[in-house]
Structure formats: structure tokens, C-alpha cells
Amino acid sequence: MPIDTAFLPADILLPKAGFEKWSCIACDQYTSEPEYWSAVEELVGGAPSAYRLILPEIYLDLPDVGERIEKIVATMQDYLEGGVFAEYKDAFVYVERTLPNGAVRRGLVGKLDLEDYDYTDGSRSLVRATEGTVLSRIPPRVKIRENAPLELPHIMVLINDPGRTVIEPLSGFCAKPLYDFELMMGGGRLRGWLVDKKAHAGTLRAIAALAEGEFPLVFAMGDGNHSLAAAKACYEAEKARTGRADLPSRYALVELVNIHDEALEFEPIYRVMFGVEPENVQKELQKAFGSSCEPNVEYVFRHGAGRLYVPGLVCGTVQEFIDSYIASHPGVSVDYIHGEAVVRRLCSERGDTFGFIFGGIGKDELFEYVRIHGPLPRKTFSMGEAKSKRYYTEARRIK
């Protein structure tokens, strides 16, 4: 296989200073916790920050969302023209993230070729979705990206590299760190190094060696599938409009992570329903899943709790129940929650909530499952809890 591996060095932008206020958590976190984002707003103040260049999803449904997007685009341009960034040409950045629990997760930042990404069922592309892609979630992200001169990634892409041949050896090809700082809001610590260009060819050869079989699955989406899908949509629209494929938007900046990294943990993504009568949900659950089998799902609400057994892939079966319930009960909604404690707190604070807690898929099962069956149901797993998610740090021009 040629060294064209779909993952390549990129022209990477980093702020010249002030990383502690610059780097912030992925936009799809803390979607039911406005106090988190209020604290970020207060902490950042008037300093240059990635927070000013993203739209936290908690604000997606507000009436001023259009104005927020316009301000994001304008701020990107201001930062580009105002000398906020230093640019590193044709670069890989090797990163070490010390997580809140003290474990160190290693990654490699570069750009992914969107021509090699296909999120549809039955995909045989080098880059594939691991969970179902919800098409309705793509347009809001497209609105943010389509006029933006920059991208900032919270996308994490997995490789199946048990021999640790791609990322782990790069620590020997790094000199002085580009950055080394404490992440805001208890996110741990982040260090990043520019990889010596002498190591690039060997890195690409190691990635190419992971491609086995007729239709190899080399890159599996970990976090940020809908953001990558939005990037793909923007690129395809620009390609159709210009008749060109050699566009900056053809690529998306991502962090590559080895699924065998000991610090990488898979966590279930729990569900909390809002706007419900909890006793009615409990009644419908028991009607749908009456069984004497060993319980595998716990449910909680303000004045009650219980356990029951649901068949099949647990996350998918629970989601089917929730979708069906929402379809027949106007005004009911669902949010996807990282962390069991958050589910219990939300369901104790509000009387119109109903939470589901259950186990998830093991990371050692992921590549084989996706290769054989295709994507898992949406929101099946999370790579760690909210504080362990990727923080926006690097950026790249896409116009």
C-alpha cells in the first residue's frame, strides 16, 4: 500500500501565549449543566480563547444562535489578523494528556483526508463511523463551519495498533514542548511537542502497515463523528461549487489515539429524559421489558428507582424505547450524560426527569464489531467522562 494513508501532517496554528485560558473542553459536553459554561465564560474574560471560536451545544437552541455564529466567524478573523497565532508548517504534534485521574493518554495531531471518510452503513472506507450518524445533527454544525476561516478539533480518531508502532515511538523524536500547562476547569494537564520531520515517513509507513485485508478499517471514529460529518458536508459542497478537490476543506484536523493506550477508557453514555411523568415511564418500561432475567439497566427518578433486564445491545434497546416514548409524548426530550453521578443529581433535582444507567461496550470489542456489523447505535460509548474529553488547542485554516 502506498504511504498515502489518509492521515497527513498539517499546517497547525497555536496561540503564541496564554494556553491556560485558550484551551477549553469539547462543545458537546455539559449540555445539561449551564453553570459549567458560565464558569468558563467568567474564567476566560477578555483573553483570546478557543471558547470564543466554538458554540457550546447547550446554546444551539437559543434564539440568538445566528448572531453567536456570526460573532464566532468574526472573532476567528480577528485572531488571524491580530497576530494571536504562530503557524507550524507541515507538522505533526505529539500530545500527552494527563487526565484528572493521573493517567497519561498519548495522541498525534494531524489532518485526515475526508475523501477517505464515509459514515454510512456498509461503508468500506479507511475512515468509518463507530456509531450511528444522526443526519439532523449535521446542519447546525455545517452552519458554524461553512463560513469559518478556521477549524479547531475535538475529534479523536482511533487506530488499532497493539504493537504500539505509530504514536508511542514519537516521544523519542520530540525536543522542547510547544506547550505544557494546566487545563481549565479540572481537565488535567496537556503537553505537546512538534514531531521531528525525520520521523514523518516512518510514522506514515507504520500507519499503512495497519491496513490489512481487502477493505481495511484503519481509522475508527472515537469522539466527534458529527463534527467530522459536518466537515465532510462542507467539503463536498465546496467541491461541487468550485469543481476542485485540492481544497483546504478537504481535510479535517484530528487527534489520533491508539485504542490500546492504557489511559483510554470506554464509558457508557447514559440517558436522562426531561418533561416526563416518571411513574408513567416506569409503567411503560415494565410493560415493554417484563422478564425474569438478571437486570442489566438501572433507572432512577426523584421518588423512585428500579432495575430491569432489556435484551440485545443494551444501549440500542434503551434508545429505541426512548425514541418511541418521545414520538408519542410531545414535549418530552432526552439528553446524553457522561457520568453516573450527574444522572443521579439531575434526577434528584427535578421531578420531571427519568434516568437510565447501564453498562457499555468494551474497547477491545470495537474494531471487530464495526468491521463485521457496521456502526453501533448512536451514543453507545464515550472515551472517558466529560473532564477527560479533548480540549480545543490546535487550529488550522480551512479557507
C-alpha positions as CSV (number, residue, x, y, z in Angstrom):
1,M,0.0,0.0,0.0
2,P,1.4,3.5,-0.8
3,I,2.2,5.9,2.0
4,D,-0.9,7.9,1.2
5,T,-2.6,6.8,4.5
6,A,-5.4,9.4,4.7
7,F,-3.6,10.9,7.8
8,L,-1.1,13.5,7.0
9,P,0.9,16.4,8.5
10,A,-0.9,19.7,8.6
11,D,-0.2,23.5,8.8
12,I,-1.1,23.8,12.5
13,L,-1.8,27.1,14.3
14,L,-1.2,27.6,18.0
15,P,-1.7,30.6,20.2
16,K,1.6,32.4,21.0
17,A,0.8,32.6,24.7
18,G,-2.0,32.2,27.3
19,F,-2.8,28.5,26.9
20,E,-4.5,28.2,30.3
21,K,-7.3,30.5,29.1
22,W,-7.1,29.4,25.4
23,S,-7.8,25.7,25.7
24,C,-11.4,24.6,26.5
25,I,-13.4,21.4,26.6
26,A,-15.3,20.0,23.6
27,C,-18.6,21.8,22.7
28,D,-20.8,18.7,23.1
29,Q,-20.0,18.4,26.8
30,Y,-22.0,19.6,29.9
31,T,-25.1,20.1,27.7
32,S,-27.4,20.0,30.8
33,E,-25.1,22.0,33.0
34,P,-25.2,25.7,32.1
35,E,-23.2,26.5,35.3
36,Y,-20.1,24.9,33.7
37,W,-20.2,27.2,30.7
38,S,-20.9,30.2,32.8
39,A,-17.8,29.5,34.8
40,V,-15.7,29.1,31.6
41,E,-17.1,32.5,30.4
42,E,-16.1,34.2,33.7
43,L,-12.6,32.5,33.7
44,V,-11.8,33.4,30.1
45,G,-12.8,37.1,30.5
46,G,-11.5,39.1,27.6
47,A,-8.4,36.9,26.8
48,P,-8.0,35.2,23.5
49,S,-9.6,31.8,23.8
50,A,-10.8,28.8,21.8
51,Y,-14.0,29.3,23.8
52,R,-14.7,32.4,21.6
53,L,-14.3,30.2,18.5
54,I,-16.8,27.4,19.3
55,L,-20.5,27.2,20.0
56,P,-21.3,25.0,23.1
57,E,-24.2,22.8,22.2
58,I,-26.1,24.0,25.2
59,Y,-26.7,27.2,23.3
60,L,-27.8,25.6,20.0
61,D,-31.5,26.1,20.5
62,L,-31.3,29.8,21.7
63,P,-33.0,32.4,19.6
64,D,-29.7,34.3,19.1
65,V,-27.7,31.3,17.7
66,G,-27.3,33.0,14.3
67,E,-25.7,36.0,16.0
68,R,-23.5,33.8,18.0
69,I,-22.2,32.0,14.9
70,E,-21.5,35.4,13.1
71,K,-19.5,36.5,16.1
72,I,-17.5,33.3,16.1
73,V,-16.6,33.8,12.5
74,A,-15.7,37.4,13.1
75,T,-13.5,36.5,16.1
76,M,-11.7,33.9,14.1
77,Q,-10.8,36.6,11.5
78,D,-9.8,39.0,14.2
79,Y,-7.4,36.4,15.8
80,L,-5.9,35.6,12.4
81,E,-5.3,39.3,11.6
82,G,-4.3,40.2,15.1
83,G,-1.2,38.0,15.5
84,V,-2.7,35.6,18.0
85,F,-1.3,32.5,16.3
86,A,2.1,31.0,15.4
87,E,1.9,28.6,12.5
88,Y,3.8,25.3,12.2
89,K,4.0,24.2,8.6
90,D,3.7,20.5,7.5
91,A,3.6,19.4,11.2
92,F,2.6,16.6,13.4
93,V,2.1,17.4,17.1
94,Y,2.6,14.6,19.6
95,V,0.5,15.2,22.7
96,E,0.4,13.8,26.2
97,R,-2.8,14.4,28.2
98,T,-2.6,13.9,31.9
99,L,-6.2,13.0,32.8
100,P,-7.9,14.0,36.1
101,N,-7.2,10.5,37.4
102,G,-3.5,10.9,36.8
103,A,-3.3,8.5,33.8
104,V,-1.5,9.8,30.6
105,R,-3.1,9.4,27.2
106,R,-1.0,9.8,24.2
107,G,-2.0,11.2,20.8
108,L,-0.9,12.6,17.5
109,V,-2.4,15.6,15.8
110,G,-2.6,15.8,12.0
111,K,-5.1,16.1,9.3
112,L,-7.5,13.4,7.9
113,D,-8.5,13.2,4.3
114,L,-12.3,13.5,4.1
115,E,-12.2,11.7,0.7
116,D,-11.4,8.5,2.7
117,Y,-14.3,9.0,5.2
118,D,-17.7,7.5,4.8
119,Y,-20.1,7.4,7.8
120,T,-23.0,5.5,6.0
121,D,-24.0,1.9,6.8
122,G,-22.0,-0.6,4.8
123,S,-19.0,1.7,4.5
124,R,-15.7,0.2,3.4
125,S,-13.7,3.3,3.6
126,L,-10.4,3.7,5.6
127,V,-12.2,6.1,8.0
128,R,-15.5,4.9,9.4
129,A,-18.1,5.9,12.0
130,T,-18.4,3.7,15.0
131,E,-21.8,4.9,16.0
132,G,-24.9,5.8,14.0
133,T,-24.7,9.3,12.5
134,V,-27.9,11.4,13.1
135,L,-28.4,13.4,10.0
136,S,-30.4,16.1,11.8
137,R,-27.3,16.9,13.9
138,I,-25.2,17.8,10.9
139,P,-26.8,21.0,9.6
140,P,-26.2,23.0,12.8
141,R,-22.5,22.1,12.7
142,V,-22.4,23.0,9.0
143,K,-23.8,26.5,9.8
144,I,-20.8,27.0,12.1
145,R,-18.2,25.7,9.7
146,E,-19.3,26.7,6.3
147,N,-18.1,30.4,6.6
148,A,-15.4,29.8,9.2
149,P,-11.8,30.5,8.2
150,L,-10.6,28.2,10.9
151,E,-11.3,24.8,12.4
152,L,-10.5,23.6,16.0
153,P,-10.7,19.9,16.6
154,H,-12.3,18.0,19.4
155,I,-12.2,15.0,17.1
156,M,-10.4,11.9,18.3
157,V,-9.8,9.0,15.8
158,L,-8.8,5.6,16.9
159,I,-6.3,3.2,15.4
160,N,-6.0,-0.5,16.3
161,D,-2.2,-0.7,17.0
162,P,-1.4,-3.4,19.5
163,G,2.3,-3.3,18.7
164,R,2.4,0.4,19.5
165,T,4.2,1.3,16.3
166,V,2.6,4.6,15.4
167,I,2.2,7.1,18.3
168,E,4.2,5.7,21.2
169,P,7.7,5.8,19.5
170,L,7.3,9.5,18.7
171,S,8.3,10.6,22.2
172,G,11.8,9.9,21.1
173,F,11.5,12.4,18.2
174,C,10.5,15.4,20.2
175,A,12.5,18.2,21.7
176,K,11.3,21.3,23.6
177,P,7.5,21.3,24.2
178,L,5.3,23.6,22.2
179,Y,3.0,23.9,25.3
180,D,2.8,22.5,28.8
181,F,0.0,23.8,31.0
182,E,-2.9,23.0,33.4
183,L,-6.2,22.7,31.6
184,M,-9.1,24.9,32.9
185,M,-12.0,23.5,35.0
186,G,-10.1,20.5,36.4
187,G,-9.3,18.9,33.0
188,G,-5.8,17.8,34.0
189,R,-2.6,18.8,32.1
190,L,-1.7,19.0,28.4
191,R,1.7,18.9,26.8
192,G,2.5,18.9,23.1
193,W,5.7,18.6,21.0
194,L,6.5,19.3,17.4
195,V,7.5,15.9,15.9
196,D,10.9,16.0,14.1
197,K,10.2,15.8,10.4
198,K,12.7,12.9,10.2
199,A,10.1,10.7,11.9
200,H,7.2,11.6,9.5
201,A,7.9,8.9,6.8
202,G,8.3,6.2,9.4
203,T,5.0,7.2,11.1
204,L,3.2,7.0,7.8
205,R,4.7,3.6,7.0
206,A,3.6,2.4,10.4
207,I,0.0,3.6,9.8
208,A,0.0,2.0,6.3
209,A,1.0,-1.3,7.9
210,L,-2.2,-1.3,9.9
211,A,-4.2,-1.7,6.7
212,E,-4.9,-5.4,6.4
213,G,-7.4,-7.2,4.2
214,E,-9.4,-6.1,1.2
215,F,-11.3,-3.3,2.8
216,P,-9.3,-2.4,5.9
217,L,-10.7,-0.4,8.8
218,V,-7.7,1.7,9.7
219,F,-9.4,4.7,11.4
220,A,-12.4,4.4,13.6
221,M,-14.2,7.4,15.0
222,G,-13.8,7.8,18.7
223,D,-15.2,11.3,19.5
224,G,-16.6,14.0,17.2
225,N,-18.2,11.9,14.5
226,H,-20.9,14.5,13.8
227,S,-18.3,17.3,13.6
228,L,-16.3,15.2,11.1
229,A,-19.6,14.6,9.1
230,A,-20.2,18.3,9.0
231,A,-16.7,18.9,7.7
232,K,-17.3,16.3,5.0
233,A,-20.6,18.0,4.1
234,C,-18.9,21.4,3.8
235,Y,-16.1,20.0,1.7
236,E,-18.4,18.2,-0.7
237,A,-20.5,21.4,-1.1
238,E,-17.4,23.5,-1.8
239,K,-16.0,20.8,-4.2
240,A,-19.3,20.8,-6.1
241,R,-19.3,24.6,-6.3
242,T,-15.7,25.0,-7.4
243,G,-15.1,21.8,-9.3
244,R,-11.9,21.4,-7.3
245,A,-10.7,18.7,-4.9
246,D,-7.4,20.4,-3.9
247,L,-9.1,22.5,-1.2
248,P,-8.1,23.2,2.4
249,S,-11.5,22.0,3.4
250,R,-10.8,18.5,2.0
251,Y,-9.0,17.8,5.3
252,A,-10.0,17.9,9.0
253,L,-7.6,18.4,11.9
254,V,-7.9,15.4,14.4
255,E,-6.1,13.7,17.1
256,L,-5.1,10.1,16.5
257,V,-5.2,7.8,19.6
258,N,-4.3,4.1,19.9
259,I,-7.2,2.1,21.2
260,H,-4.7,0.0,23.2
261,D,-3.5,3.1,25.2
262,E,-3.9,2.1,28.8
263,A,-5.2,5.5,29.7
264,L,-8.0,5.3,27.2
265,E,-11.2,4.2,29.0
266,F,-14.6,3.5,27.4
267,E,-17.6,4.7,29.5
268,P,-21.3,4.2,28.8
269,I,-23.2,7.3,27.8
270,Y,-26.3,7.4,30.0
271,R,-29.7,8.9,29.2
272,V,-31.9,11.3,31.0
273,M,-35.4,12.1,29.8
274,F,-36.9,15.5,30.6
275,G,-40.5,16.6,30.7
276,V,-41.9,13.3,31.7
277,E,-44.2,11.9,34.3
278,P,-41.8,9.4,35.9
279,E,-44.4,6.9,37.1
280,N,-45.8,6.7,33.6
281,V,-42.3,6.0,32.1
282,Q,-41.8,3.3,34.8
283,K,-45.1,1.7,33.9
284,E,-44.3,1.7,30.1
285,L,-40.8,0.2,30.8
286,Q,-42.2,-2.6,32.9
287,K,-44.8,-3.3,30.2
288,A,-42.1,-3.4,27.5
289,F,-39.4,-5.4,29.4
290,G,-41.1,-7.8,31.8
291,S,-38.5,-10.5,32.3
292,S,-37.1,-12.7,35.0
293,C,-33.5,-12.4,33.6
294,E,-30.7,-10.8,35.5
295,P,-31.3,-7.0,35.4
296,N,-28.8,-5.0,33.3
297,V,-30.4,-1.5,33.4
298,E,-31.0,0.7,36.4
299,Y,-33.5,3.6,36.2
300,V,-33.8,6.5,38.6
301,F,-36.2,9.4,39.2
302,R,-36.8,11.8,42.1
303,H,-39.0,9.5,44.2
304,G,-38.1,6.1,42.9
305,A,-35.6,3.7,41.3
306,G,-35.6,0.2,39.9
307,R,-33.7,-2.4,37.8
308,L,-34.8,-4.5,34.9
309,Y,-33.5,-6.6,32.0
310,V,-33.5,-5.4,28.4
311,P,-32.5,-7.7,25.6
312,G,-30.0,-7.2,22.8
313,L,-27.3,-4.4,22.7
314,V,-28.5,-2.6,25.9
315,C,-27.8,0.9,24.7
316,G,-29.6,0.4,21.4
317,T,-32.6,-1.2,23.1
318,V,-32.9,1.6,25.7
319,Q,-32.6,4.2,22.9
320,E,-35.4,2.5,20.9
321,F,-37.7,2.7,23.9
322,I,-36.8,6.4,24.5
323,D,-37.4,7.3,20.8
324,S,-40.7,5.5,20.8
325,Y,-41.8,7.2,24.0
326,I,-40.8,10.7,22.8
327,A,-42.7,10.1,19.5
328,S,-45.9,9.6,21.4
329,H,-45.4,12.2,24.1
330,P,-45.0,15.7,22.8
331,G,-42.7,17.9,24.9
332,V,-40.5,15.1,26.2
333,S,-36.8,15.3,25.3
334,V,-33.6,13.3,26.1
335,D,-30.0,14.3,26.9
336,Y,-26.9,12.1,26.8
337,I,-25.0,12.3,30.0
338,H,-21.4,11.4,30.9
339,G,-21.1,10.3,34.4
340,E,-23.4,8.3,36.7
341,A,-23.3,11.0,39.4
342,V,-24.6,13.6,37.0
343,V,-27.6,11.4,36.1
344,R,-28.4,10.9,39.8
345,R,-28.1,14.6,40.5
346,L,-30.3,15.7,37.6
347,C,-32.9,13.2,38.5
348,S,-32.9,14.2,42.2
349,E,-33.2,17.9,41.4
350,R,-36.2,17.8,39.0
351,G,-39.4,15.9,39.3
352,D,-40.0,15.6,35.6
353,T,-36.8,13.6,34.8
354,F,-36.1,9.9,34.3
355,G,-32.6,8.5,34.1
356,F,-31.1,5.3,32.7
357,I,-27.8,3.8,33.9
358,F,-26.3,0.7,32.2
359,G,-23.0,-0.9,31.1
360,G,-21.3,-0.3,27.8
361,I,-19.2,-2.0,25.1
362,G,-15.6,-2.8,25.9
363,K,-12.9,-1.1,23.8
364,D,-11.4,-4.4,22.8
365,E,-14.7,-5.2,21.0
366,L,-15.0,-2.0,19.0
367,F,-13.0,-2.6,15.8
368,E,-14.2,-6.2,15.3
369,Y,-17.8,-5.1,15.9
370,V,-17.7,-2.2,13.4
371,R,-15.8,-4.3,10.8
372,I,-18.5,-7.0,10.9
373,H,-21.7,-5.2,11.8
374,G,-21.1,-1.6,10.9
375,P,-21.8,1.4,13.3
376,L,-23.1,0.9,16.8
377,P,-26.3,2.7,17.9
378,R,-25.7,6.4,18.4
379,K,-24.2,7.5,21.8
380,T,-23.2,3.9,22.7
381,F,-19.9,4.8,24.3
382,S,-17.7,7.6,25.5
383,M,-14.0,7.7,25.7
384,G,-13.8,8.7,29.3
385,E,-16.1,11.0,31.3
386,A,-16.6,14.7,30.5
387,K,-13.4,16.1,32.0
388,S,-11.3,13.6,30.0
389,K,-12.6,14.8,26.7
390,R,-10.4,16.6,24.2
391,Y,-9.8,20.3,24.8
392,Y,-9.6,22.6,21.8
393,T,-6.0,23.7,21.4
394,E,-4.6,23.4,17.9
395,A,-6.3,25.2,14.9
396,R,-6.0,25.1,11.1
397,R,-7.0,27.3,8.2
398,I,-9.8,25.8,6.1
399,K,-10.3,28.8,3.8
